[in-house]
Amino acid sequence: MPLSTLAASAVVAASAALSASLPAPVPVPLTEAQAPTFVVGEEWEFAFTNVLEPAKSHNYKQKVITVPAGKVGLEVDDGRSAPATLDASANLTNSSGGSYEPSDQRLQFPLAVGKSWSTSYVYKFGAWVAHCDRTTKVVSVERIQTPAGSFDAFKIEQVTSWSGNDQYGGHGTTRETDWYAPTVGRIAKMDFQDIPVKGPATTTHVELLRYVPAPH
């Protein structure tokens, strides 16, 4: 056997032995998340569950169809919802025929454990107008399980006080816990409860069923 072949074999053997002796790589802990960068063609499928009114439970898909400056246009495929729009921080500005001004303010980047913020926004749906004051805190990083897989996610707790316009009246509080998963650029899991001063509380859950990255 030529010396060059023997030398090459020795290098390969040495490399294999070194690799076998090294410990497995340790995953880097999730400490901070920047705003996601959306790409046309990305798609998410979610399961929405309404505990109070199960007939309203359904699955829906969202797909990025445009990425104009500062906004993301989503095509919604569930047979019920109008197209949705996200801002650059993945916050809803339009969804299911309603609008949020300037957005629903759920996320504020960069995210890190201990960060907190307070924001206000207006929600409009037809003649209904609600003024909302939201307080938010990132409380931890958790490994969550969803039908779409396992994700390291920021656990975010939010409380919102809302007050409706005079025509319809009403006011109340919402409490929610969101799990934002940077690897999919969205809230992958949400537990939500709306508690009006009058009327029954509404409990809903949202969970990621599937994520499809944009085609290369």
N, C-alpha and C positions, 0 to 999 in steps of 0.2 A: 504494500500500500504506500503511495507517495507520502512524503513527509508533510506536504501541505494539507492532505486529507486527514492525516493523523492529528495535526495541529488544530484543524477546524473541529474535529470530533471532540478533542479535549476541551476546547472553548465551550462547545454546546453542553458537554457534560458538566463542566464547572458552573455554567449559568443555571442549568437545571437544579444542581445541588444547592446553589445559593438561593434560588427562588423557593425551593422546598423548605429551606431553613428560616426564611423570613416570615414574620407574623402577617396575618391577613390584614389588609388595609382597614383602618378604623374610619367609619363614616364621619364626616365633618358635621358637628352639631349646628343646628339652625339657630343663628343669632340675629340676623337682620334680613329683611326682604325689601328690595326696591320695587317700584311700580312695574307691572308686567309689560312686555312688548308683544302686542298682538299681531298676528299674521293672517292674511286672508286665507280662508280654508280651514282654520282651526274650528273644532266643533266639540261641544259638550252636550251631554244628555243628563237630565236631572229627573228625580222623582219628587213630586210635590204631594204631601199628605195633609189633609185637613181633618183634624180629629173631630171637630164639632159637626162638620158637614161632609161625610165621607164621599158623597156623590161629586164633590168638587175636586177630589184627588185625581191626579193625572201625571203623566210623564210629558216632558217637553224637551226639545232640542234647540240649541242656539249655535249658530254658525257665523263666523266673521265673514261679512261680505264686502265691507269697505273699511278703510283705515284712514279717514281724512285727518288733518292736523288736529290733535287734541280730542278726537272723538273716535269711537269704534261703532260701526253699524253692524247690528246683529240681525240675522234672519231667524225668526222663531217658528218652529214647526211643531205645533200641538193642536192645530185646528181651532184654537180659541183665542190666542193672543195676537196682538198687532206686533209688528217689528219692534225690537228693542234697541236702545242706544246706550252705550257706556261712555263715560268720560275717560281721560287718560289714566285714572286711578282705579278703573274697573267698577266705578260707581254708576248706578242706573240714573239716566236722565229721562228716559221714556220706557214704559213697559206696560203691556196689556191695556193700552189705550189711555193710561194715566201719565202725568209728567211730574218730575221732581225738579225744583228750581232752587239752587243750581244743580243739585244731584241728591241722591239719598244719603250721601255723606258717611257711608258705612266704613270705608277704608281711607286711611291717610298714610301715605308713604313718606319715608321708609318706616317699616314696621319693626318693632323690637319689644321684647318683654319689658313692661313697666311704662311704656308710652301711653299717654291719655290725651284726649282732646274733647272739646265741646263745640258743637256746631248747630246751626239752624237751617231749615229748608222749608219750602212750601210744596205740598202735594196737591195736585189738581186732577180731578176725574169728573168730566162733565161739569155740572154746576157745583159739585162738592169741592170745597177748598179747605185744607187743613194746614195749620201752622205747627211746625214740629221743632222741638228742641231736644237734641240728642247728646248724651254724654257716653263716652267710650273709653275702654281701657284694655290694653293687651295684657293678659294675665299670665300666660304660660305658653310653652311649646309642647304639643302632644302628638303622639303617633296615633292617627285615626284610621279606622277600617271603613271602607265604603265598597259598594259593588264594583266600583271602578279600580279598586286596589287600595294599598296602604300608602299613606302620605304623612310626612312631617308637616304639621300645620300650627299656625299661630292661633291660640284660643283667645277670642275677643268677646268681651261682655259689654252689652249696650243697653241703655235705658233711654226711652224717648217719651216725652210728654207731648201730647197733641191736643189741639183744640180746633173744632170745626167752625165753619162760617155760620152766620146767623140764620140763614135759610133752613139749614138742617140741624144746626146745633150739635151738641155732644162734645165730650172731651174724655180723655183717658190716658193710659200709659201702656207702652209696649216694652217688653223685656225679651231680649234675645241673646243667644250665644252663637257666634259664628266661628268656623274653623277655616282660615284662609291657607290654602296650600300653594306655595310658590311654584311648585313644579307644573301645575296646571293653570296658574294665573287667575284662579277664581276661588270664591268661597265654596269649598267642597262639601260642607255640611252646615246646616243651620237649624237651631231650635228657636221657635218664635212664639210669643204669646201676646195677644192684644187684649187689654183689660179696660173696657170702657166703664165709665161711671154708671151708666145705665145699660142693661143688657148683658148677655152671657159673654164670657171670655172665649176667645178663639185661639186654639193652639194649632200650629202648623209645623211641619218639618220639611226640610229640603235636603236631598242627598245626591251626590254625583253618582250616576250610573255608568258613564262611559266618557272617556276623553280621547279625541282623535287629533293628533298634531297636524299642522298644515302640511300638505304634500310638498316634497322637495323638488 
